[in-house]
Amino acid sequence: MGGVLGFEFGCLTTLFPQEYATMRESTSEVVSLPAAASRDVLTSILRDGAQRLLSEAIEAEVAEWIDSHRQHRDIQGHQQVVRNGHLPQRTLLTGVGPVEVRQPRVLDRRSQNEAEPFSSKILPPYLRKTKSLEELIPWLYLKGISTGDFSEALSALVGPEAKGLSASTITRLKEVWQGEFQEWNQRSLAGKQYVYLWADGVHFNIRLEEDRQCILVLMGATADGRKELIAIADGYRESAQSWQALLLDVKARGLAIDPQLATGDGALGFWKAIAQVYPQTREQRCWVHKTANVLDKLPKRLQPEAKEKLHQIWMAETKAEADQAFDLFLSTYQAKYPKATECLAKDRDVLLTFYDFPAEHWIHLRTTNPIESTFATVRLRHRRTKGSGSRVACLTMVFKLMQSASKKWRLLNGSQLLPDVIQGVRFIDGIKSQAAA
């Protein structure tokens, strides 16, 4: 569908896809923005429907507030908290274009000390843009669209009538977000404990200053199973020095306890760095990265069959069965395709570490998908655009994108088993050992 509809139910849903979506799909294609004329009747219907639903929700919220205060009456028995017309109409920018809203006014006739001001939770007093737009702006930036082109892009996506989205407005928003990022980036981590880590280096469609190649992202799972963004920095994906600087920074800010396990791509300089900063942390190689690397060394005609054989390794119910499937893959392809089998075999032990942890956690530990899925539509796959971006702006946009994504992150499966992992309880093929039980 054209216009806004295609974006609202297309891009935003793929912006934060399901946690275990594939990583192989190319996302570096040029973004085609619809022309203003392509806004169709269906889009108008959606906008009108959104306006009607919003009005009904606000009316219901006001009615509920007044009903909850119906016991407050004056000496004549008149209700003290009542409706009193409407506040001035205002325009709310949404993913389906601008929506006109009028909020009922609430009058509380009680004394100044007793009166309670009504504040809508659905429509806060100063809300002018919905959260989807706050996700859209970082998305456009990381796609390589310059600030000067934002107005045209946003007008095409939310409608030519949209106001308040000029280049100067975007610049002011970026400045506010940069302040939020700087504060977050210096926050104390004292008392924090992350049981698991995920690490990845993400390339975007913009060139960073000083030839910094990518954004380093570190996520963690807390002792109660919540996923959190720990740190982001610009650096070199394969550089141990870049990763060491990031890890030393979080340790200096109070992250003193070694995580139990870290998951990442084998090519990362992260592994050398974490061995120095958190030496007790065990390693798990990302199976999705490994699968892509191994298949890349095989002819295309063999890739579907080889992918299924790799799948049988990491989906095996026991480590012994995984070893059998591992050996089968090596014996099948070693003679003709030694580079593919060497790529797999060199990380054999650290590809199967997850078997020593609860089976409920395996789906989370085998890949870096918590990071990958967040950036699925903006990370670079083939080529980089000519435009460059400041390191602070890029870090800020990554921060905002992950901040929005974090609201959709779910708890780890089997979170109740994390205290056992912290205490060093032994798990064999994902099951707590009888001695520990």
Long-range contacts (C-beta under 8 A, 24 or more apart in sequence): 1-40, 1-42, 2-34, 2-38, 2-39, 2-40, 3-34, 3-38, 3-39, 3-40, 3-43, 4-39, 4-43, 4-46, 4-95, 4-96, 4-97, 4-157, 4-158, 4-159, 5-40, 5-42, 5-43, 5-46, 5-96, 6-34, 7-34, 7-95, 7-157, 8-46, 8-95, 8-96, 8-132, 11-136, 11-139, 11-377, 12-95, 12-132, 12-135, 12-136, 14-376, 14-377, 15-135, 15-139, 15-376, 15-377, 16-373, 16-374, 16-404, 16-405, 16-408, 17-373, 17-376, 18-373, 19-369, 19-370, 19-373, 19-410, 20-363, 20-367, 20-369, 20-373, 21-369, 21-373, 21-376, 22-288, 23-288, 23-289, 23-292, 23-367, 23-369, 23-372, 23-376, 24-292, 25-376, 26-381, 26-382, 27-376, 27-377, 27-378, 27-379, 27-381, 28-205, 28-380, 28-381, 28-382, 28-383, 31-140, 31-143, 31-145, 33-152, 33-153, 33-156, 33-157, 34-156, 34-157, 35-156, 36-155, 36-156, 36-159, 36-160, 39-97, 39-159, 39-160, 43-96, 43-97, 46-96, 47-94, 47-96, 47-97, 47-98, 47-99, 50-94, 50-96, 50-99, 51-99, 51-100, 51-101, 54-92, 54-99, 54-101, 54-122, 54-123, 55-101, 55-102, 57-122, 58-101, 58-103, 58-104, 58-120, 58-122, 58-123, 59-104, 61-120, 61-121, 61-122, 62-103, 62-104, 62-106, 62-118, 62-120, 65-106, 65-118, 66-106, 69-108, 69-116, 72-110, 74-109, 80-108, 80-109, 80-110, 81-106, 81-107, 81-108, 81-109, 81-110, 81-116, 82-106, 82-107, 82-109, 83-107, 90-128, 91-128, 91-163, 92-123, 92-127, 92-128, 92-129, 92-130, 93-128, 93-129, 93-130, 93-133, 93-158, 93-162, 93-163, 93-164, 93-165, 94-130, 94-132, 94-133, 94-158, 95-130, 95-132, 95-133, 95-136, 95-158, 96-158, 97-158, 97-159, 97-161, 97-162, 98-158, 98-159, 98-161, 98-162, 98-163, 128-164, 129-164, 131-404, 133-158, 134-400, 134-404, 135-400, 135-401, 135-404, 137-170, 137-173, 137-397, 137-400, 138-397, 138-398, 138-400, 138-401, 138-404, 139-377, 139-378, 139-401, 141-206, 141-389, 141-393, 141-394, 141-397, 142-204, 142-205, 142-206, 142-375, 142-378, 142-394, 142-397, 142-398, 142-401, 143-204, 143-205, 143-377, 143-378, 144-204, 144-205, 144-206, 144-384, 144-385, 144-387, 146-387, 147-171, 147-174, 174-393, 174-396, 177-396, 177-397, 177-399, 177-400, 178-392, 178-393, 178-396, 180-396, 180-399, 180-400, 181-392, 181-395, 181-396, 181-399, 181-400, 184-399, 185-231, 185-232, 185-395, 185-399, 186-253, 187-253, 188-253, 188-254, 189-230, 189-250, 189-253, 189-254, 189-255, 190-253, 190-254, 191-254, 192-222, 192-254, 192-255, 193-222, 193-223, 193-257, 193-422, 194-220, 194-221, 194-222, 194-228, 194-230, 194-255, 194-257, 194-259, 195-220, 195-221, 195-222, 195-223, 195-259, 195-260, 195-261, 195-418, 195-421, 195-422, 196-220, 196-221, 196-259, 196-260, 196-261, 196-262, 196-263, 196-361, 196-364, 196-365, 196-412, 197-221, 197-230, 197-259, 197-261, 197-262, 197-263, 197-274, 197-281, 198-262, 198-263, 198-264, 198-368, 198-370, 198-371, 199-243, 199-262, 199-263, 199-264, 199-268, 199-270, 199-274, 199-368, 199-371, 200-264, 200-265, 200-268, 200-368, 200-371, 200-372, 201-235, 201-236, 201-237, 201-238, 201-265, 201-268, 202-371, 202-375, 202-379, 202-398, 203-237, 203-379, 203-380, 203-384, 204-375, 204-378, 204-379, 204-380, 204-394, 205-378, 205-380, 205-384, 205-385, 205-387, 206-384, 206-385, 206-387, 206-388, 206-389, 206-394, 207-384, 207-385, 207-386, 207-387, 207-388, 207-389, 208-234, 208-388, 208-389, 208-391, 208-394, 209-388, 209-389, 209-390, 209-391, 210-391, 212-236, 212-391, 213-237, 215-394, 215-395, 215-398, 216-242, 216-243, 216-246, 217-371, 217-398, 217-402, 218-246, 218-247, 218-250, 219-370, 219-371, 220-259, 221-364, 221-412, 221-418, 223-418, 223-419, 223-422, 224-411, 224-415, 224-418, 225-411, 225-412, 225-415, 225-418, 226-409, 226-411, 227-370, 227-406, 227-409, 227-410, 227-412, 228-406, 229-399, 229-402, 229-403, 229-406, 230-255, 232-395, 232-398, 232-399, 232-402, 233-395, 234-391, 234-394, 234-395, 236-269, 237-267, 237-268, 237-269, 238-267, 238-268, 238-269, 239-269, 240-269, 240-270, 240-271, 240-272, 240-273, 241-269, 241-273, 242-269, 243-268, 243-269, 243-270, 243-272, 243-273, 243-274, 244-269, 244-272, 244-273, 244-276, 244-277, 246-273, 247-273, 247-274, 247-277, 247-278, 248-277, 251-277, 251-278, 260-357, 260-421, 260-422, 261-353, 261-354, 261-357, 261-365, 263-365, 263-366, 263-367, 263-368, 264-368, 265-289, 265-290, 265-368, 266-290, 266-293, 266-346, 266-347, 266-350, 282-353, 282-356, 283-350, 283-353, 284-350, 284-351, 284-353, 284-354, 284-365, 284-366, 285-347, 285-350, 285-351, 286-366, 286-367, 286-368, 287-314, 287-351, 287-366, 287-367, 288-367, 288-368, 288-369, 288-372, 289-367, 289-368, 290-343, 290-344, 290-347, 290-351, 293-343, 294-340, 294-343, 294-344, 295-340, 297-337, 297-339, 297-340, 297-343, 298-333, 298-337, 298-340, 302-333, 302-337, 306-333, 306-340, 310-344, 313-351, 314-351, 314-366, 317-429, 318-355, 318-429, 319-352, 319-355, 319-429, 322-352, 322-355, 323-352, 326-352, 355-428, 355-429, 355-430, 356-426, 356-427, 356-428, 357-421, 357-427, 357-430, 358-414, 358-417, 358-420, 358-421, 358-427, 358-430, 358-432, 359-414, 359-427, 359-429, 359-430, 359-431, 360-412, 360-413, 360-414, 360-417, 360-430, 361-412, 361-413, 361-414, 361-417, 361-421, 362-430, 363-413, 364-412, 364-413, 370-409, 374-401, 374-402, 374-405, 375-401
